[in-house]
């Protein structure tokens, strides 16, 4: 399966609880932290909800 690298580039301060929970569920702990995930519909849906806070790179 394909893999993606997700990096948080904007702060979650002043964002909704739902967006903060999505970032946490992706496994991102702090600003500029990156995680590598398998591409699944669930992960891509989560990334779509917080796409203004993260960058995504294919590996």
DRENDO-1510 file (C-alpha; in Angstrom, 1 decimal, always signed):
<recs>
REC; n; res; u; v; w
REC; 1; UNK; +0.0; +0.0; +0.0 .
REC; 2; UNK; +1.0; +3.6; -0.5 .
REC; 3; UNK; +2.3; +5.6; +2.4 .
REC; 4; UNK; +2.1; +9.3; +3.2 .
REC; 5; UNK; +4.0; +11.6; +5.5 .
REC; 6; UNK; +1.7; +14.0; +7.4 .
REC; 7; UNK; +3.3; +17.1; +9.0 .
REC; 8; UNK; +1.5; +19.7; +11.1 .
REC; 9; UNK; +2.5; +23.2; +9.9 .
REC; 10; UNK; -0.1; +25.4; +11.7 .
REC; 11; UNK; -1.1; +25.5; +15.3 .
REC; 12; UNK; -4.4; +24.2; +16.6 .
REC; 13; UNK; -4.8; +27.2; +18.9 .
REC; 14; UNK; -8.3; +28.7; +18.3 .
REC; 15; UNK; -9.4; +25.6; +16.3 .
REC; 16; UNK; -12.5; +23.5; +17.1 .
REC; 17; UNK; -12.3; +20.6; +19.4 .
REC; 18; UNK; -13.1; +18.3; +16.5 .
REC; 19; UNK; -10.0; +19.5; +14.6 .
REC; 20; UNK; -7.8; +19.2; +17.6 .
REC; 21; UNK; -9.1; +15.6; +18.1 .
REC; 22; UNK; -8.4; +14.7; +14.5 .
REC; 23; UNK; -4.8; +16.0; +14.7 .
REC; 24; UNK; -4.4; +13.9; +17.9 .
REC; 25; UNK; -6.0; +10.8; +16.3 .
REC; 26; UNK; -3.5; +11.1; +13.5 .
REC; 27; UNK; -0.8; +10.7; +16.1 .
REC; 28; UNK; +0.6; +14.2; +15.7 .
REC; 29; UNK; +1.9; +15.6; +19.0 .
REC; 30; UNK; +3.1; +19.1; +18.3 .
REC; 31; UNK; +3.9; +21.6; +15.6 .
REC; 32; UNK; +6.3; +20.4; +12.9 .
REC; 33; UNK; +5.9; +16.8; +14.1 .
REC; 34; UNK; +5.5; +14.2; +11.3 .
REC; 35; UNK; +3.9; +10.8; +11.1 .
REC; 36; UNK; +3.9; +8.2; +8.4 .
REC; 37; UNK; +0.6; +6.5; +7.7 .
REC; 38; UNK; -0.7; +4.0; +5.2 .
REC; 39; UNK; -3.2; +5.5; +2.7 .
REC; 40; UNK; -6.7; +4.4; +3.6 .
REC; 41; UNK; -10.0; +6.1; +3.1 .
REC; 42; UNK; -10.2; +6.8; +6.9 .
REC; 43; UNK; -6.8; +8.5; +7.0 .
REC; 44; UNK; -7.5; +10.5; +3.8 .
REC; 45; UNK; -10.8; +11.6; +5.3 .
REC; 46; UNK; -9.1; +12.8; +8.5 .
REC; 47; UNK; -6.4; +14.6; +6.4 .
REC; 48; UNK; -9.1; +16.3; +4.4 .
REC; 49; UNK; -10.7; +17.7; +7.5 .
REC; 50; UNK; -7.5; +19.3; +8.7 .
REC; 51; UNK; -5.8; +20.0; +5.4 .
REC; 52; UNK; -5.3; +23.7; +6.3 .
REC; 53; UNK; -3.2; +22.6; +9.3 .
REC; 54; UNK; -1.0; +19.9; +7.7 .
REC; 55; UNK; +1.1; +19.1; +4.7 .
REC; 56; UNK; +1.0; +15.7; +3.0 .
REC; 57; UNK; +3.9; +14.1; +1.0 .
REC; 58; UNK; +3.8; +10.7; -0.7 .
REC; 59; UNK; +6.6; +8.4; +0.2 .
</recs>
